[in-house]
Amino acid sequence: MKSIIKQKISSWRAKSIYLLLTGITAVSFLISCDDEGKNRGVGYVSLSLRTDTAFATTKAGNPEDVNEYIIQILQGQTVVNKFPYAEKPDELKLDAGTYTASATWGSDVAAAFDALYMEGSSEFVIKEDMTTTIELAPTPANVKVVVDFSSELGEVYDDYYIDTTTGQTGDTPLVYKKVKPVRHILLRLL
């Protein structure tokens, strides 16, 4: 009787091990097929850039000149490609998936005098053997503040100033001392 029970337990163990190994093999096969499918399809994106003609040339350059913009293609948080718009290909080959394209111009600083910063982005999907066309339309990403001290203020006070802070500048304000002519401040807001 004991030998029959031992044979059944031994047979049961063998079947259990066989089923476990078969299950692991099947799951591994399904995972590897899924990973291959993600990389198999490729498509293309065709980018264009539209700028607003209301912005004048600044000391840093001309925000209306599309060739001065930097383009980034991201998949999630990973930068897949980055290039100046002047060097963009007619079509960019990408693996099938979801991406974000961004266009930037200028320096992304918390606050500065005469430092316009433009940015725009668009999410898009690449499908296998298809071309996706997107247009980026960057807009100012900081705000312009104009400070115009009255001449009468100088008659009443010897010294005066304004300091500006935003969530971006933190504890380091941009200070506007009495100046002539009128000065402009560009601030990056949260």
C-alpha positions as CSV (number, residue, x, y, z in Angstrom):
1,M,0.0,0.0,0.0
2,K,2.8,2.4,0.9
3,S,4.5,1.7,-2.5
4,I,1.3,2.6,-4.4
5,I,1.0,5.8,-2.5
6,K,4.6,6.6,-3.1
7,Q,4.1,5.9,-6.9
8,K,1.0,8.2,-7.0
9,I,2.9,11.0,-5.1
10,S,5.9,10.6,-7.4
11,S,3.6,10.6,-10.5
12,W,1.8,13.7,-9.1
13,R,5.1,15.5,-8.6
14,A,6.2,14.7,-12.1
15,K,2.9,16.0,-13.6
16,S,3.1,19.2,-11.4
17,I,6.7,19.9,-12.5
18,Y,5.8,19.2,-16.2
19,L,2.8,21.6,-15.9
20,L,4.8,24.3,-14.2
21,L,7.6,24.1,-16.8
22,T,5.0,24.2,-19.7
23,G,3.3,27.2,-18.1
24,I,6.6,29.1,-17.7
25,T,7.5,28.3,-21.4
26,A,4.1,29.5,-22.6
27,V,4.3,32.8,-20.7
28,S,7.9,33.4,-21.9
29,F,6.8,32.8,-25.5
30,L,3.9,35.2,-25.2
31,I,6.0,37.9,-23.6
32,S,8.7,37.6,-26.3
33,C,6.1,37.7,-29.1
34,D,4.6,40.9,-27.6
35,D,8.0,42.6,-27.4
36,E,8.8,41.7,-31.0
37,G,5.4,43.1,-32.1
38,K,6.2,46.5,-30.5
39,N,9.3,47.0,-32.5
40,R,8.1,45.5,-35.8
41,G,6.0,48.3,-37.2
42,V,7.5,51.6,-38.3
43,G,6.0,54.7,-39.7
44,Y,6.9,58.3,-40.4
45,V,6.2,61.8,-39.1
46,S,6.2,65.0,-41.2
47,L,6.7,68.1,-39.1
48,S,5.9,71.7,-39.9
49,L,6.2,74.8,-37.8
50,R,4.0,77.9,-37.7
51,T,5.1,81.0,-35.9
52,D,3.1,84.1,-34.9
53,T,4.2,87.2,-36.8
54,A,3.2,89.4,-33.8
55,F,6.5,88.9,-32.1
56,A,9.4,91.3,-32.9
57,T,13.0,90.4,-33.2
58,T,14.7,90.4,-29.8
59,K,18.4,90.7,-28.9
60,A,18.5,86.9,-28.8
61,G,17.3,86.5,-32.4
62,N,14.1,86.3,-34.4
63,P,11.3,84.1,-33.0
64,E,9.5,84.3,-36.4
65,D,12.4,82.5,-38.1
66,V,11.4,78.8,-37.9
67,N,15.0,77.7,-38.6
68,E,16.1,78.9,-35.2
69,Y,13.8,76.5,-33.3
70,I,14.9,73.3,-31.6
71,I,12.7,70.2,-32.2
72,Q,12.5,67.3,-29.8
73,I,10.7,64.0,-30.3
74,L,9.9,62.3,-27.0
75,Q,8.4,58.9,-26.2
76,G,7.2,59.3,-22.6
77,Q,10.1,61.1,-20.9
78,T,12.8,59.7,-23.3
79,V,14.2,62.0,-26.0
80,V,14.1,59.9,-29.2
81,N,15.4,62.6,-31.5
82,K,16.5,66.3,-31.2
83,F,17.6,68.6,-34.0
84,P,17.4,72.2,-35.2
85,Y,14.3,72.8,-37.4
86,A,16.7,74.0,-40.2
87,E,18.0,70.4,-40.3
88,K,14.7,68.5,-40.1
89,P,14.2,65.7,-42.6
90,D,11.1,65.7,-44.9
91,E,9.9,62.6,-43.0
92,L,11.3,61.2,-39.8
93,K,11.2,57.4,-39.4
94,L,9.9,56.2,-36.0
95,D,8.7,52.9,-34.4
96,A,5.0,52.6,-34.1
97,G,3.8,54.2,-30.9
98,T,2.7,57.4,-29.2
99,Y,5.1,60.4,-29.2
100,T,5.2,64.1,-28.3
101,A,6.9,66.7,-30.5
102,S,8.1,70.0,-29.1
103,A,9.5,73.1,-30.6
104,T,11.4,75.7,-28.5
105,W,13.1,79.0,-29.1
106,G,15.1,81.1,-26.7
107,S,16.3,80.3,-23.2
108,D,14.0,78.9,-20.6
109,V,15.0,81.0,-17.7
110,A,12.9,82.0,-14.6
111,A,13.2,85.8,-15.2
112,A,15.3,88.1,-17.4
113,F,15.3,91.3,-19.4
114,D,14.6,90.8,-23.1
115,A,14.6,87.0,-23.0
116,L,11.5,85.9,-24.8
117,Y,11.0,82.1,-24.7
118,M,8.7,80.3,-27.1
119,E,7.5,76.7,-26.9
120,G,4.8,74.5,-28.4
121,S,4.1,70.7,-28.4
122,S,1.8,68.2,-29.8
123,E,1.1,64.5,-29.1
124,F,0.9,62.2,-32.1
125,V,0.6,58.5,-32.9
126,I,2.8,56.6,-35.4
127,K,1.1,53.8,-37.1
128,E,2.8,51.1,-39.2
129,D,3.6,52.1,-42.8
130,M,1.8,55.4,-42.4
131,T,2.9,59.1,-42.4
132,T,1.5,61.3,-39.6
133,T,1.6,65.0,-40.3
134,I,1.7,67.5,-37.4
135,E,2.1,71.2,-37.2
136,L,3.7,72.8,-34.1
137,A,2.6,76.4,-33.2
138,P,4.9,77.7,-30.5
139,T,3.6,80.6,-28.3
140,P,5.3,82.7,-25.6
141,A,5.9,80.6,-22.5
142,N,6.8,83.6,-20.3
143,V,5.0,86.8,-19.7
144,K,6.1,90.4,-20.4
145,V,5.9,92.9,-17.6
146,V,6.4,96.6,-18.5
147,V,7.6,98.9,-15.7
148,D,7.3,102.6,-16.3
149,F,8.3,104.8,-13.4
150,S,6.8,108.2,-13.4
151,S,9.2,111.1,-13.4
152,E,7.4,112.5,-10.4
153,L,8.5,109.4,-8.4
154,G,12.1,110.6,-8.7
155,E,11.2,114.0,-7.3
156,V,9.7,112.4,-4.1
157,Y,12.2,109.5,-3.6
158,D,16.0,109.4,-4.0
159,D,16.0,105.6,-4.6
160,Y,13.2,103.3,-5.7
161,Y,12.9,99.8,-7.2
162,I,10.5,96.9,-7.9
163,D,11.5,93.3,-7.4
164,T,9.5,90.6,-9.1
165,T,9.3,87.0,-8.1
166,T,7.3,84.0,-9.4
167,G,7.2,80.4,-8.6
168,Q,10.1,79.9,-11.0
169,T,12.4,82.6,-9.5
170,G,11.9,81.4,-5.9
171,D,13.9,83.4,-3.4
172,T,15.9,85.2,-6.1
173,P,13.9,88.2,-7.4
174,L,14.6,90.1,-10.6
175,V,15.1,93.7,-9.4
176,Y,14.0,96.7,-11.4
177,K,15.8,99.8,-10.3
178,K,14.8,103.3,-11.4
179,V,15.7,103.3,-15.1
180,K,15.0,105.4,-18.2
181,P,13.7,104.5,-20.7
182,V,10.9,102.0,-19.9
183,R,12.2,98.4,-19.5
184,H,10.5,95.1,-20.1
185,I,10.8,92.0,-17.9
186,L,10.0,88.6,-19.1
187,L,8.9,86.1,-16.4
188,R,8.4,82.4,-16.6
189,L,5.2,81.5,-14.6
190,L,4.3,78.1,-13.1
